[in-house]
Amino acid sequence: MASEYSLTVVLEKMYENQLGLEAALMELVLLVEQQGYEPVGENAGFNHQGLARLRNLEKD
């Protein structure tokens, strides 16, 4: 099955929607942590830091 979107297009869309993706990820993490899966929250923290670094690079 051929993909409708190329990797380049998908990455560009992710870049354009960083804040929305970050908010959705954090909401998901909070829900999962409430269910007792704390390692997921720790891993998401690293993702959150990575997104923050990308935003800082964009500002420079």
Secondary structure, 3 states (H helix, E strand, C coil): CCCCCCHHHHHHHHHHCHHHHHHHHHHHHHHHHHCCCHHHHHHHHHHHHHHHHHHHHHHC
